[in-house]
Amino acid sequence: MSLSNVFDIAGSGMNAQSIRINTTASNIANAESASSSVDETYRARKPWFAVMEKAFTDVNENNQFEDIEGGIGAGVQVMGIVEKDAPLQMRFQPDHPMANEDGYVYYPNVNIVEEMTDMMSSSRSYQMNVEVLKTAKQMLQRTLTLGQ
């Protein structure tokens, strides 16, 4: 695997984790938003990741190029953002301005503990991808100074 592949993989990981952080921040920001109907209530969102596969080649025992099978990962891609299907929170608050005719207010299906865990996990993953890029850059710089 070449250094350019490392840059691509780490870059795709940083992009994916950035989207995950933004989605999590949106969930946290809307955690206490109230609504009078199920249809208008915010629903927690999660990014859907998939492996980007790339065909790699190798040299076999006859010194011929052949494709490496097995779907070697070449990064991560965000396939989309999906809404969680967990049930909404329905609270009896007849004095609330957003209460429906039965006195219920609907709140999002956002679990703050889960969102904070996701936030920490995505932040750490982003940091690790930054470290991969730094290491690859240092290796490239050291390789350039070998002939001096």
WOLINSUL-V404043 format. One record per residue. OMEGA is omega in whole degrees, -180 to 180 (999 if undefined). Layout:
{{OMEGA} {OMEGA}}
This chain:
{{-178} {179} {178} {176} {178} {178} {180} {-178} {-180} {178} {179} {177} {178} {178} {-179} {-179} {175} {177} {179} {179} {180} {178} {179} {178} {177} {178} {-180} {-179} {-178} {-174} {-177} {177} {-175} {178} {180} {178} {-180} {-176} {-177} {-175} {177} {176} {-179} {-178} {178} {175} {179} {-178} {174} {179} {171} {-180} {-180} {178} {176} {178} {178} {178} {-180} {-176} {177} {-179} {176} {178} {175} {180} {175} {-180} {174} {175} {179} {-178} {178} {-180} {-179} {176} {177} {-178} {180} {177} {-178} {177} {177} {-179} {176} {-179} {177} {177} {179} {-177} {177} {-180} {-174} {180} {-179} {-180} {-180} {-178} {176} {-176} {178} {178} {-178} {175} {-179} {179} {-178} {177} {-179} {176} {-175} {-180} {178} {-180} {178} {177} {177} {-180} {179} {-180} {-179} {177} {179} {179} {178} {180} {180} {177} {175} {179} {177} {179} {179} {-179} {179} {179} {179} {179} {179} {179} {179} {178} {180} {-179} {-179} {-176} {-177} {999}}
